[in-house]
């Protein structure tokens, strides 16, 4: 679709937004939201007719791109037959969505509890784990993000937690593997893996194994920096959970549904958790939906004992119809395979080539359609391009990089000193190369801030 400029409408949309919309994670008077006129496939555009290649996939959720006609049609058909219904009933779209998800989850994660998004999926997974074990504590990693609701944000291990952390949520944080900035003085992936597991077991010992209900990890951390865990790490965590009777929760809200080139990132590591959360890509974000995939032993806990939780819109028919259509589209069109193939053949080599040319790139890491470039001032010292949690003038280098990307028609996903490369999983080769070219130009601006 060719965007048609309509600046007057754009100005009205912007004015209404500024007058009435309260935006998340923002100082309201310091933001300038772009007024979006439309979107299709891997692109969106504004009311001035400027088109952007979306290398953010919305917020890492449009895994099949915008406005896929089969999903749009499925939502329309569901709305015509049964727009909504209470969660206590068996509804065709809900049942079919659960079946399709359970077919793809690892191991015996065959029961699906639907939520409205990823944060409340984490909330319910933790509640299930605490009731199942009778224990209060939860362990989670620094450099993680699990959602903005009260429990989920306390499980989060980055600065987004700080304002809500009252030290009363029963959460203990630990260091997960991250070789580029190792907390364990490791020099190899094997060392990083072994020392991270030793650190985790020591944390369990000092916190008291009998007090810990769950360990919660993003299978591949998302906005924290896409640090793919080293071989053996997740299997080692699984072993520790089994050893101490701890529930293993994997957060696949970002990594799931094709993002890593597998239906779920857990499949990359041959690991099955006890609970697995999902959202975002399950229906490409077309209607809010998330959930918890539940193992047999935890489902059994609630076989004759009521689960004390629920949501008014759990398994909403419109959201579930979108999920059914999305999963079928992904299967029919080879979207998961495209993410794996194009990621290995185009995205990874393209990013590594950029790293060779641009001194601002400290490290390239990722898998499938899930990549990050860590930007630095100095490759030798690995000093970040901007300080941790930088804002205002301290964040100027990253702001300049982001502005350059947008000027070249690319909408980037930037967090701290990283830019994430997370296009739709069905991005074409031509679109991927277009995005890499725009990144190339933007990185030249970041290079100006290097030593």
C-alpha positions in Angstrom: 0.0 0.0 0.0 1.3 3.5 -0.9 0.7 5.9 2.0 -1.4 8.9 1.2 -0.3 12.1 3.1 -3.0 13.7 5.2 -1.2 16.0 7.6 -4.4 17.7 8.9 -5.8 14.4 10.2 -2.4 13.6 11.6 -2.3 16.9 13.5 -5.8 16.1 15.0 -4.7 12.6 16.1 -1.6 14.0 17.7 -3.5 16.8 19.5 -6.0 14.3 20.9 -3.2 12.0 22.0 -1.3 14.8 23.8 -4.4 16.0 25.5 -5.8 12.7 26.8 -3.5 9.7 26.4 -1.2 8.8 29.3 1.7 6.8 27.9 3.6 4.0 29.6 7.2 4.2 30.7 7.3 7.9 29.8 7.7 11.4 31.3 4.5 12.7 29.7 5.7 16.2 28.8 9.0 15.0 27.3 7.7 12.6 24.6 6.6 13.2 21.1 4.7 10.2 19.9 4.5 9.6 16.1 1.0 9.6 14.7 0.6 6.4 12.7 -1.7 6.4 9.8 -1.4 2.7 8.8 0.6 -0.4 8.5 1.0 -3.4 6.3 3.5 -6.3 6.3 6.8 -5.1 7.6 6.1 -1.4 7.2 4.1 1.4 8.8 3.7 5.0 7.9 2.7 8.4 9.3 0.2 11.1 8.1 2.9 12.9 6.2 3.4 9.9 4.0 6.8 8.8 5.5 7.1 5.0 5.5 9.3 3.1 8.0 10.6 -0.5 7.9 9.6 -1.8 11.4 12.6 -3.5 12.9 10.8 -3.6 16.3 7.8 -5.8 15.3 5.7 -3.4 17.3 7.0 -4.4 20.7 8.4 -7.7 19.4 4.9 -9.1 18.7 4.0 -8.7 15.0 5.7 -12.0 14.1 3.6 -12.2 10.9 3.7 -8.5 10.2 0.8 -6.1 10.1 -2.7 -6.7 8.6 -2.2 -10.3 7.5 -5.5 -10.8 5.5 -6.2 -14.3 6.9 -5.9 -13.1 10.5 -8.0 -10.0 9.8 -10.7 -12.2 8.2 -10.6 -14.6 11.1 -11.2 -11.8 13.6 -14.1 -10.5 11.4 -15.7 -13.9 11.2 -15.4 -14.5 14.9 -16.9 -11.1 15.6 -19.9 -11.9 13.4 -20.6 -15.3 15.1 -19.6 -14.8 18.8 -17.9 -11.6 19.7 -17.3 -12.4 23.4 -18.2 -15.0 26.0 -17.3 -15.7 29.7 -14.2 -17.9 30.3 -16.1 -20.6 32.3 -17.7 -22.0 29.1 -16.2 -24.1 26.3 -15.9 -22.0 23.2 -14.7 -23.3 19.8 -12.0 -20.6 19.2 -10.7 -21.0 22.8 -10.5 -24.8 22.6 -8.8 -24.8 19.2 -6.3 -22.1 20.2 -5.4 -24.2 23.3 -5.1 -27.3 21.2 -2.8 -25.7 18.6 -0.6 -24.2 21.3 -0.3 -27.4 23.3 0.7 -29.3 20.1 3.7 -27.0 19.8 4.8 -26.7 23.5 7.6 -29.0 24.6 7.1 -32.0 26.8 3.8 -32.4 28.6 2.9 -28.7 28.8 -0.6 -29.6 27.6 -2.9 -27.5 29.7 -3.3 -23.8 28.7 -4.4 -21.0 31.0 -5.2 -17.9 29.0 -4.4 -14.4 30.1 -4.6 -11.0 28.4 -0.8 -10.6 28.0 2.7 -11.6 29.2 2.8 -9.7 32.5 -0.4 -11.4 33.9 0.9 -14.7 32.5 3.9 -14.3 34.8 1.7 -13.3 37.7 -0.3 -16.5 37.3 2.7 -18.8 36.7 4.2 -17.6 39.9 1.0 -18.0 41.8 0.7 -21.6 40.5 4.3 -22.3 41.5 3.8 -20.9 45.0 0.6 -22.9 45.6 2.1 -26.1 44.1 5.2 -26.0 46.3 3.8 -24.2 49.4 6.9 -22.0 49.2 7.1 -18.2 49.1 10.3 -17.1 47.2 11.0 -16.6 43.5 14.5 -16.4 41.9 15.0 -14.5 38.7 17.9 -13.0 36.8 19.4 -9.5 36.7 19.2 -8.2 33.1 15.7 -9.5 32.6 12.2 -8.2 31.9 9.0 -10.0 32.8 6.2 -7.3 32.7 4.9 -4.2 34.3 2.3 -5.5 36.8 3.3 -5.6 40.4 4.7 -9.2 40.8 6.1 -9.3 37.2 7.9 -6.0 37.5 9.5 -7.1 40.8 10.7 -10.3 39.1 12.2 -8.1 36.4 15.9 -7.5 36.8 16.5 -4.1 35.2 15.8 -0.5 36.2 12.2 -0.7 35.2 11.7 -2.5 38.5 13.3 0.1 40.8 10.3 2.4 41.3 8.0 -0.4 42.2 10.4 -2.5 44.3 9.4 -2.4 48.0 11.6 -5.4 48.8 8.5 -7.3 49.9 7.6 -9.3 46.8 9.6 -12.4 47.8 12.0 -12.1 44.8 15.7 -12.7 44.9 17.9 -11.8 41.9 21.0 -13.6 40.6 23.4 -13.3 37.7 22.7 -15.3 34.6 25.4 -16.0 32.0 26.5 -13.1 29.8 30.0 -13.7 28.6 30.6 -10.3 27.0 30.2 -8.7 30.4 30.9 -11.7 32.6 30.3 -11.4 36.3 32.3 -14.6 36.8 35.6 -13.6 35.1 35.0 -16.3 32.5 36.9 -16.4 29.2 34.9 -19.1 27.4 31.2 -20.1 27.1 31.9 -23.3 29.0 33.4 -21.4 31.9 30.6 -18.9 31.9 28.0 -21.7 32.0 29.7 -23.6 34.8 30.4 -20.6 36.9 26.9 -19.2 36.4 25.3 -22.5 37.5 27.6 -22.7 40.5 26.6 -19.1 41.4 22.9 -20.0 41.1 23.3 -23.2 43.3 25.1 -21.1 45.9 22.2 -18.6 45.8 19.7 -21.4 46.3 21.7 -22.8 49.2 22.0 -19.4 51.0 18.4 -18.5 50.4 17.2 -21.9 51.6 16.0 -24.4 49.0 12.9 -25.2 51.0 11.8 -21.5 50.7 12.1 -21.2 46.9 8.9 -21.9 44.8 10.3 -21.0 41.4 13.2 -20.0 39.2 11.9 -17.7 36.4 14.1 -17.1 33.3 13.5 -15.7 29.9 14.6 -18.6 27.6 16.5 -16.0 25.6 16.3 -12.6 27.3 14.6 -10.0 25.2 14.8 -6.3 25.9 17.6 -7.0 28.4 19.9 -7.6 25.5 19.2 -10.9 23.7 21.9 -12.9 25.5 21.5 -16.4 24.1 22.4 -18.8 27.0 25.5 -20.9 26.5 25.1 -24.7 25.8 24.2 -26.6 28.9 23.0 -23.6 31.0 19.2 -24.1 30.8 19.7 -27.9 31.2 21.7 -27.2 34.3 19.0 -25.0 35.7 16.5 -27.7 35.0 18.7 -30.1 37.0 18.9 -27.7 39.9 15.2 -27.3 40.0 14.7 -31.1 40.0 17.3 -31.5 42.7 15.7 -28.9 45.1 12.0 -29.4 44.2 11.8 -25.9 42.6 9.3 -25.1 39.8 11.2 -24.1 36.6 9.4 -21.3 34.7 10.5 -20.2 31.3 9.2 -16.8 30.0 8.7 -17.2 26.2 6.7 -14.0 25.8 9.2 -12.5 23.3 11.1 -15.6 22.3 8.1 -17.8 21.5 6.2 -18.4 18.3 9.0 -18.4 15.7 11.1 -15.5 17.0 14.2 -17.7 17.4 13.6 -19.9 14.4 11.7 -22.5 16.5 8.2 -22.5 17.7 9.6 -22.0 21.2 13.2 -21.1 22.1 13.1 -24.0 24.6 13.4 -26.3 21.6 16.8 -24.8 20.8 18.1 -26.2 24.1 16.0 -29.4 24.4 14.6 -28.2 27.8 11.1 -28.6 29.1 10.1 -26.3 32.0 7.2 -26.9 34.4 5.4 -23.7 33.4 5.9 -21.6 30.3 4.5 -18.2 29.7 3.6 -16.8 26.2 1.9 -13.8 24.6 2.9 -11.4 21.8 3.6 -13.7 18.8 0.8 -16.1 19.7 -1.5 -14.0 17.5 0.9 -11.4 16.3 -0.5 -8.9 18.8 -3.7 -8.4 16.7 -5.9 -8.8 19.9 -4.4 -9.0 23.4 -3.7 -12.6 24.4 -1.2 -14.4 26.6 -1.1 -17.5 28.7 0.6 -20.2 30.8 1.4 -23.6 29.4 1.1 -26.0 32.4 2.8 -29.4 33.0 0.9 -32.4 34.1 2.2 -32.4 37.7 1.3 -28.8 38.3 -2.1 -29.2 36.5 -2.7 -32.2 38.9 -2.4 -29.9 41.9 -5.5 -28.1 40.7 -7.4 -31.3 39.6 -9.6 -31.3 42.7 -8.5 -28.1 44.2 -9.8 -24.9 42.8 -7.2 -22.6 41.2 -7.6 -19.3 43.0 -7.3 -16.9 40.0 -8.8 -15.9 36.7 -9.5 -13.0 34.4 -12.8 -11.7 32.9 -11.4 -11.9 29.4 -9.4 -15.1 29.8 -9.4 -16.8 26.3 -11.4 -14.0 24.7 -13.0 -15.4 21.5 -11.6 -12.6 19.3 -8.1 -13.1 20.6 -8.3 -16.9 20.4 -9.6 -16.7 16.8 -6.7 -14.5 15.9 -4.3 -17.0 17.6 -5.8 -19.9 15.6 -5.4 -18.0 12.3 -1.9 -16.8 13.2 -0.6 -20.3 14.1 -2.2 -21.8 11.0 -0.6 -19.0 8.8 2.8 -19.6 10.4 2.5 -23.3 9.7 1.2 -22.9 6.1 3.6 -20.1 5.1 6.7 -21.5 6.8 7.2 -18.4 9.0 9.2 -20.3 11.6 11.4 -21.8 9.0 11.9 -18.3 7.4 13.0 -16.9 10.7 15.6 -19.6 11.1 16.8 -19.5 7.4 16.9 -15.8 6.8 18.4 -15.2 10.3 21.3 -17.5 9.6 21.7 -16.7 5.9 21.2 -12.9 5.8 20.7 -11.2 9.2 23.6 -12.8 11.1 26.3 -12.4 8.4 25.0 -8.9 7.6 25.2 -7.8 11.2 28.7 -9.4 11.6 29.8 -7.5 8.5 28.5 -4.3 10.0 30.5 -5.0 13.2 33.7 -5.4 11.3 33.2 -1.9 9.8 31.8 0.0 12.7 33.9 0.6 15.8 30.7 1.4 17.8 29.6 -2.3 17.6 31.1 -4.2 20.5 29.2 -7.5 20.1 26.7 -9.1 17.8 24.5 -11.8 19.3 21.2 -13.6 18.7 19.4 -16.3 16.7 16.6 -16.4 14.2 14.9 -13.0 14.0 16.1 -12.1 17.5 19.3 -10.1 17.5 21.1 -7.3 19.4 24.0 -5.0 18.6 25.8 -3.9 21.8 27.2 -0.4 21.1 30.4 0.8 22.8 32.7 3.8 23.1 35.7 1.6 23.1 36.0 -2.0 21.8 39.1 -2.7 23.8 37.7 -1.7 27.2 34.0 -2.5 26.2 32.9 0.8 27.8 29.2 1.2 26.8 28.3 3.9 24.4 26.1 5.4 27.1 26.1 4.7 30.8 23.8 2.1 32.4 20.2 3.5 32.5 21.3 6.8 30.8 18.8 9.6 30.3 18.9 13.1 28.9 22.2 14.4 27.7 24.0 11.2 28.9 21.9 9.3 26.4 22.7 11.6 23.5 24.8 9.1 21.5 22.0 6.6 21.4 19.4 9.3 20.7 21.5 10.4 17.7 21.8 6.8 16.5 18.0 6.3 16.7 17.3 9.6 14.9 19.7 8.5 12.1 18.0 5.2 11.7 14.6 6.9 11.4 15.9 9.4 8.9 16.9 6.4 6.8 13.5 4.8 6.9 14.1 2.3 9.7 12.3 2.2 13.0 14.8 0.8 15.6 14.3 -0.9 18.9 16.7 0.8 21.3 17.2 -0.1 24.9 20.1 1.4 26.9 23.3 0.8 24.8 21.8 -1.8 22.5 19.8 -1.8 19.3 17.7 -4.8 18.8 17.1 -6.3 15.3 13.7 -7.9 15.6 11.8 -7.6 12.3 8.7 -9.7 11.6 9.5 -13.4 11.3 8.2 -13.4 7.8 10.3 -10.5 6.7 11.6 -10.9 3.1 15.2 -11.1 2.1 14.9 -7.7 0.3 13.4 -6.1 3.4 16.1 -7.6 5.6 18.8 -6.2 3.4 17.1 -2.8 3.3 17.1 -2.8 7.1 20.8 -3.7 7.3 21.6 -0.9 4.9 19.7 1.6 7.1 21.5 0.3 10.2 24.8 0.7 8.3 24.1 4.4 7.9 22.9 4.9 11.5 26.0 3.2 12.9 28.2 5.7 11.1 26.6 8.3 13.4 27.2 6.1 16.5 30.9 5.8 15.4 31.3 9.5 15.9 31.0 9.0 19.7 33.7 6.2 19.9 37.2 6.6 21.3 
